[in-house]
Amino acid sequence: MAESDGPRRRIKQIEVMVSETIRETHDTTTVVFFTGNDRLDYKPGHFLMIDPHQFPALDRFTAYLEDQKGRKEPPRAYSLYSAPHEQYLATTVKEETYQSGVTRYPPLLSPLLVNRLPVGTKVVVTGFTGPYTLPDDIESRTDHVVHICAGSGSVPNMSILKYAQVHHPTIRHTFLYGNKTWADVIYAKQLRAMRDAHPDTLTVVHALSREQKSDSAELIVHGRVSSELVRTYVPDTDSAEFFVCGPGITKWDTLRAQEAGTTPSPRFLESTLAVLDDLGIKKDKIHRESYG
Ligand SMILES: Cc1cc2nc3c(=O)[nH]c(=O)nc-3n(C[C@H](O)[C@H](O)[C@H](O)COP(=O)(O)OP(=O)(O)OC[C@H]3O[C@@H](n4cnc5c(N)ncnc54)[C@H](O)[C@@H]3O)c2cc1C
């Protein structure tokens, strides 16, 4: 749904410093930034931008990719994992990979952010913005927020969840989180701790598409997010409000499909929106963010 960002926000550049890097999984790292005295004016769900040109270690690679692609490399967007009431600013980045014959170019920025960003590095970030935020009037809209995410799509939803637990404590949350395997689950410990602290208002369901796993401390199902799964855990589909975030069809997928005379295959975002459409959920109850 198209949402307003409220009165026009001043997007500004700020210089921050990496104060901690936390390895979350084999290919994701949470980067925590020290921001000095800058006032951080953002909403849960917002993202910041990082321009790859600021990293001297990437200079030659950036120049080469720009020659190959025939255009300047743009800044990349990263959702905030931190919530506005928290002292620190943080994002979690998943390393993209180069798959021979599948991806056209090697990824530029995410490998550096995930693996090669020492504590103390100064980084210029631009922010904070984005339409995927928790509405201020959420309590008058619903008493049940359903998060449906895949992979690093959980990043803004964690910010929304943390914020809502403090500012809208009566709202229930169901967090349906899709990953290939348990090893890919970001924030497994944090989600468990939040659920244990708020057992009446938070349910976390892990949907693993490539692993059969059972764990008495977790709610794990095998498969992808399906109509059946949503129906099981969200009986009140008419009144719940949905926040869906994860990989969607990229413009590169669309271009490749056009070249091949086909249509791009739906990814997580398109498949999940189709599931919600099947269940008759109204579009104005669905917030979405595509990482495509
Ligand atoms: C709103 C938003 C929020 C996001 N938040 C997060 C987050 O919190 N965490 C996170 O990990 N990611 C997030 N992302 C994704 C992130 O912005 C980057 O896209 C991701 O990190 C990959 O960047 P990269 O520089 O490593 O790869 P890129 O260099 O951008 O490459 C990625 C893919 O695109 C292909 N590609 C690039 N250029 C071309 C071209 N010219 N022609 C054909 N193919 C091309 C490459 O082959 C590769 O497969 C977010 C994206 C959006 C839009």
The ligand as a MOL file (V3000), in Angstrom:
LIG
                    3D

  0  0  0     0  0            999 V3000
M  V30 BEGIN CTAB
M  V30 COUNTS 53 58 0 0 0
M  V30 BEGIN ATOM
M  V30 1 C 14.3300 -0.7130 0.6900 0
M  V30 2 C 15.4430 -1.7460 0.7160 0
M  V30 3 C 15.9440 -2.1580 1.9410 0
M  V30 4 C 16.9530 -3.1300 1.9940 0
M  V30 5 N 17.4230 -3.5400 3.2070 0
M  V30 6 C 18.3600 -4.5080 3.2660 0
M  V30 7 C 18.8160 -4.9990 4.5300 0
M  V30 8 O 18.3920 -4.5460 5.5960 0
M  V30 9 N 19.7490 -5.9800 4.5250 0
M  V30 10 C 20.2490 -6.4930 3.3590 0
M  V30 11 O 21.0960 -7.3900 3.4080 0
M  V30 12 N 19.8410 -6.0430 2.1500 0
M  V30 13 C 18.9220 -5.0520 2.0770 0
M  V30 14 N 18.5180 -4.5910 0.8510 0
M  V30 15 C 19.2350 -5.0330 -0.3670 0
M  V30 16 C 20.4840 -4.1270 -0.5680 0
M  V30 17 O 20.0690 -2.7970 -0.8710 0
M  V30 18 C 21.4070 -4.5790 -1.7190 0
M  V30 19 O 20.6010 -4.7510 -2.8620 0
M  V30 20 C 22.1520 -5.8550 -1.4320 0
M  V30 21 O 22.9760 -5.7280 -0.2790 0
M  V30 22 C 23.0610 -6.2180 -2.6330 0
M  V30 23 O 23.9700 -5.1860 -2.8600 0
M  V30 24 P 25.4140 -5.5280 -3.4650 0
M  V30 25 O 26.0900 -4.2270 -3.7570 0
M  V30 26 O 26.1310 -6.5130 -2.6150 0
M  V30 27 O 25.0570 -6.2860 -4.8120 0
M  V30 28 P 24.8530 -5.6190 -6.2550 0
M  V30 29 O 26.1560 -5.1670 -6.7970 0
M  V30 30 O 23.7630 -4.6090 -6.1860 0
M  V30 31 O 24.3680 -6.8910 -7.0730 0
M  V30 32 C 23.1830 -7.5910 -6.6790 0
M  V30 33 C 22.6850 -8.4170 -7.8570 0
M  V30 34 O 22.2520 -7.5510 -8.9010 0
M  V30 35 C 22.8470 -7.9140 -10.1380 0
M  V30 36 N 23.1340 -6.7030 -10.9080 0
M  V30 37 C 23.6500 -5.5670 -10.4420 0
M  V30 38 N 23.7740 -4.6780 -11.4500 0
M  V30 39 C 23.3300 -5.2940 -12.5670 0
M  V30 40 C 23.1880 -4.9040 -13.9510 0
M  V30 41 N 23.5530 -3.6670 -14.3600 0
M  V30 42 N 22.6960 -5.8090 -14.8150 0
M  V30 43 C 22.3160 -7.0490 -14.3940 0
M  V30 44 N 22.4250 -7.4710 -13.1210 0
M  V30 45 C 22.9180 -6.6060 -12.2270 0
M  V30 46 C 24.1530 -8.6000 -9.7530 0
M  V30 47 O 24.5500 -9.5060 -10.7630 0
M  V30 48 C 23.7910 -9.3200 -8.4630 0
M  V30 49 O 23.1950 -10.5610 -8.7320 0
M  V30 50 C 17.4890 -3.6470 0.7820 0
M  V30 51 C 16.9760 -3.2150 -0.4540 0
M  V30 52 C 15.9640 -2.2830 -0.4870 0
M  V30 53 C 15.4290 -1.8440 -1.8310 0
M  V30 END ATOM
M  V30 BEGIN BOND
M  V30 1 1 1 2
M  V30 2 1 2 3
M  V30 3 2 2 52
M  V30 4 2 3 4
M  V30 5 1 4 5
M  V30 6 1 4 50
M  V30 7 2 5 6
M  V30 8 1 6 7
M  V30 9 1 6 13
M  V30 10 2 7 8
M  V30 11 1 7 9
M  V30 12 1 9 10
M  V30 13 2 10 11
M  V30 14 1 10 12
M  V30 15 2 12 13
M  V30 16 1 13 14
M  V30 17 1 14 15
M  V30 18 1 14 50
M  V30 19 1 15 16
M  V30 20 1 16 17
M  V30 21 1 16 18
M  V30 22 1 18 19
M  V30 23 1 18 20
M  V30 24 1 20 21
M  V30 25 1 20 22
M  V30 26 1 22 23
M  V30 27 1 23 24
M  V30 28 2 24 25
M  V30 29 1 24 26
M  V30 30 1 24 27
M  V30 31 1 27 28
M  V30 32 2 28 29
M  V30 33 1 28 30
M  V30 34 1 28 31
M  V30 35 1 31 32
M  V30 36 1 32 33
M  V30 37 1 33 34
M  V30 38 1 33 48
M  V30 39 1 34 35
M  V30 40 1 35 36
M  V30 41 1 35 46
M  V30 42 1 36 37
M  V30 43 1 36 45
M  V30 44 2 37 38
M  V30 45 1 38 39
M  V30 46 1 39 40
M  V30 47 2 39 45
M  V30 48 1 40 41
M  V30 49 2 40 42
M  V30 50 1 42 43
M  V30 51 2 43 44
M  V30 52 1 44 45
M  V30 53 1 46 47
M  V30 54 1 46 48
M  V30 55 1 48 49
M  V30 56 2 50 51
M  V30 57 1 51 52
M  V30 58 1 52 53
M  V30 END BOND
M  V30 END CTAB
M  END
